[in-house]
Amino acid sequence: MKSIFITSKNKGKVEEIKFCLTLGLKGLNIELLSFLNYPEIPEVPETGTTFEENAWLKAKAVYDIVKIPVLADDSGLEVDYLNGAPGVYSSRFAGENATDDDNCAKLLKELENVDPDKRTAQFRCVIVYYDGEINKVFEGICNGTIIYEKRGSGGFGYDPLFVPDGYSETYAELEPEIKNKISHRGKALKKFVDYIKTLTKI
């Protein structure tokens, strides 16, 4: 059995990645591991200025420890009215130890009294696959709007505030099967799955 290591300690993110990969890689006999299986592995500081830089930093650092193919995801919310913020700082928008609730509250405060047509945003996900030799990048984007108060109990992060274009529900209200099909992460993972299926070494 081959293995892929997911370089995240975010339970919600790991579950989404596993959900998509389990379906996409069905029949390929690939084991999916993560920091949740090996909490002793130190988390890699996200010191990059772009999603790709952060994903690559995590991929290389973790591969050097586990020595098996790794999948590193960096993603975030880019709000047009805020000139792309919070962007790479999405998980710590309200501070280094901010919770999801803290970050959502700060975002709502920043967009207080902003008209609906100026609340456009996009979720961006960049995934890096690295096996010691191959280094591939996959990106997914989902456009949408930030609403005025949180709705829904699913997902994580800014999901309760983000309504994807073409839908009336927030990410947090959508069924996982639907969200993972249309989401930024789902789109990036679909590209990754298509690529993995072309490899013979894994």
N, C-alpha and C positions, 0 to 999 in steps of 0.2 A: 504494500500500500504506500502511495506517495502522500506527502503532507505539504500543506501550505500554512504558514504562520501569519495570522492577522495581527498587525502591530497596533492594537488598541486596548485600553482598559475601560472604555466606555461600553457598558453592557448593552445599551440600546443600539449603538453602532455595530457592535459585534453580532448581535442577533439579526440585524438587517442584512449584514454581509453574508452571514451563514444562510439565511433564508434564501437569498438570491442565488448563492453559489450551490447550495444543495439541490435546488431545482435545475440550475443551468448545467451543472457538472454531473448530473445523475448518470450513474452507470460507469463513471470513470474511476471509481474506487479511490477517491482522494479524501484524506483526513484533514479536517480544518481545526487548527489549534489557535490559541491566542494568549494574551497576557492573563486572561481569566484562568487558564490552565496552569500558568507559570507566573504567579504573582511576585516571585522573587526576582524576576528580570526587571531591572530599573526602567522606568519610563524615560523616553528620550525628550529632552527639552525642545520645544518648537521655536527655534530662534530664526527661522527663515522669514523672508519678507513676502513670499508667495506661497500658495498652497502646494505647488510642485516642489519648491525648496524644502518645505516642512515634510512632505511625504517622502522625499528622497533621503533626508536626514534620518528619518525613522527606519526606512527600509534598510539602508546600509548599516546603521548601528545595530539593529536587531539581527540582521543576517550574520554579522560578525560574531554574534553570541550563539545563535541556534544552528547555524550552518545548514538550514533548509530553506527552500523558496519562501519568500515573504511577500505579503500584500500590505502596503501601507496606504492609508487613506487620510487625506486632510481635506476638510470641507468647511463651508461656512455660508453665512448669509450676507449678501451684498445689497444694500438699500440705496436706490438711486438718489433719493433726497439727501442722504448722508454721504454722498460722493463715494459710495462703495463700502462704507463702514456697516457693520463691524468687521467684515472680511476675515482675514487670518486671525483676528482677535475675537472671533465670535464666541468662543468658549470662555473667554475672560473679559468680556465687554464691560462688565460691572466690577472688575477687579480680579486679581489672581486666583482667589478662592471662591469666586462667584458661583452660585447655584443657577440652575435653569430659570428658576423664578426671579432671581436677581437680574439676570440678563434680559429676560422678557420685560421686566418692570422698567429697566433703563431704556430699552428700545421704545416702549410706549411713551415714556417721558420725552425722549428725543423727538418723537413724531406727534406730540400733543398738538392738537388743533390744525394739523396738516390735512389738507383736503384729500379725499379718497383717490382722485386721479394723480396725486403726487406721491402716493404710497407704494409705488411699484418697486419690486425687488426680485432678486434671483438667488436661488441656492446653487452653489457651485461645489462640485466634488472632483478632486484629482486623486487618482489611484496610481501608485507606482508598484510594479511587479519586479522583483529582483531575485535572481537565483545564484548570484556570484559571478555570472557572466552576462546574462540577458538583463537589460534594464529597459522596461517599457512603461509608457505613461498613457493613461486613459482618463478622459474628462467627460463629465456629464453636467448639464445645466437644466434647471427647471425655473421658468419665469412665473411670477405671481404677484400677489398684493398683500400688504400687511394690514390686518384689520385692527379695530380699536380696543378689543379685549380678547382674552384667551377663550378658546372654544375647543372642547374635546379632551379626552383623557389618554389617548394613545401617543406613541412616538416619544420624543424627547427634545430638549433644546427649544428652538423657536417654533416647533411644529404647531403649537396651538394658535399661533398668530399668522401663519402663512397659508393663504388660499392660492393654490396653483391655478394658472390660467385654464379656463374651460370647466372649472369645477366651482361648486358653491361651498364645499366642505373644506376645512383646514386639513393640513397633513395629519393632525392629531385626531380628526374625525373620520378619515378614510380608513377602509379596511386595509390591513397590511398588504394583501395581494395587489390591491389597486395602487397604494402608495409606492410600493417597491417596483411597480411597473413604470410609473411616470416620474418618479423622483430623480433628482440629480444623482444620487448614489446608485439607484437602480439602472440608470442609463450608462453610467461609467462601468458598472459591473457587467452589464450586457456586452459591452465592447471587450472587457477582459475575458469573459467566458468564451466569446467567439475566437479570441486569440489563443487561449489555452487549448482549445479543441484542435488547433493546427499544430500543436507541439507533440512530438513523439517521445521526447525525453521525460515528460511528466505523465 
